[in-house]
Amino acid sequence: MGEDGPDGLSRASRKALEQAEIIMGPPRHLALLPEVAAQRVEWPVPFADGVMQLLALRGRDVVMLASGDPFWFGAGSVITRHLDPGEWRALPGVSTFSLAGATLGWALESTACLGLHAAPLTRLRPHLSPGNRIIALLRDGDAVRELADWLKDVGFGRSILHVMQALGGPRAQVRSTLADGFDVGDITHPVCVGIEVAGDGVPLGLAAGRSDDIFESDGQITKRPMRALTLSALAPRHGEHLWDIGGGSGSIAIEWLLSHPGTSATTIEPRADRAARIRRNARQLGVDRLQVVTGKAADALAGLDAPDVVFIGGGLSQELLVWLRDNLAADTRLVANSVTLESDALLSHWQAKLGGDLIRVDLAQVAPLGSRRKWQPSLPLTQWSVTL
């Protein structure tokens, strides 16, 4: 269904409306319907309440209205996960992303497309690099103004914003402005924004081992070179879940999540102040899906979703390794880092028992020595990686 009227309805969609006993949808969609005999039911707020209301109508001929393609940042998968395959069929229309791409002349395969109706603007952060193009669906005009302010705050105020309203209908409107000179008023829903990213903000980069400066930290952080080596050993894959034990600043779990949107992670941190810091870092860097558990391993591990990969960056002990060996599924990958002699001895002992790779890394960086320079060594790191 188009945003401004039923003119774009396919023959199949018109037939479904004519045969329906009940039509559910938000008020703005119901107002656009042609004359039909079906009972009209407004979809409630919050959205989840409507799902239960819809499921209560099982066995009746019900039509649910949605904009464009409901399976691209839409309600489609939210509904169908509750239904059997034979209980439903979808009649998608042209998505807002397709309409926006056609309006701006942007190739969608090279444009980041994000649905931010109910998600934080910080999810844009990994995509902020000069020259990138983004299409973001937003909830209303206030969210567009918040977007402009946020882009200024993170150093990308020179980005061009193309504010697009009610695409695909007679009320369609496109206005362009700079984020740091935002001057667009009277913005009404439905709205999306095309962003041409520009400014002096710091891009996050695409490879593991991003700058330490992007993380808020009290000094408890796996430094950039070691983090790159650790992420290489963890080897994130689509659909995998990580346990990050001894989160510190959360840098390992956050970079794991930045590697692919299909990954998930739980970080376990015994100190409440550090757990709060991890949450802030995750939110600010666009991976608010990180689960943070305040507690001490192994007590805090029981009941968590089982991991595919485990990283031990803090709290390494004989008891923890025994618990992991006895409770984790076969083929779970484990990576542990150590910088003390006692932990080195523990990893050496377990590597002799279970195998895997045991490596030692010595790094140094240039530091001043009077009027000259010297190599300043970092603490040597021992890393054990094994598949259980």
Buried (B, 14 or more C-beta within 10 A) or exposed (E): BBBBBBEBBEEEBBEBBEEBEBBBBBEBBBEBBEEBEBEBBEBBEEEEEBBEEBEEBEEEEBBBBBBBBBBBBBBBEEBBEEEEEEEEEEBBBBBBBBBBBEBBEBEBEEBBBBBBBEBEBBBBBBBBBBEBBBBBBBBBBEBBBBBBEBBBEBBBBBBBBBBBBBBBBEEBBEBEBBBBEBEBEEBEBBBBBBBBBBBEBBBBBEEBBBEBEBBBBEEBBBBBBBBBBBBEBBEBEEEBBBBBBBBBBBBBBBBBBBBEEEBBBBBBBBBEEBBEBBBEBBBBBBBBEBBBBBBBBBEBBEEBEEBBBBBBBBBBBEEBBEBBBEEBEEEBBBBBBBEEEEBBEBBEEBBEEBEBEBEEBEBEEEEEEEEEEEEEEBEEBBBBBBEB
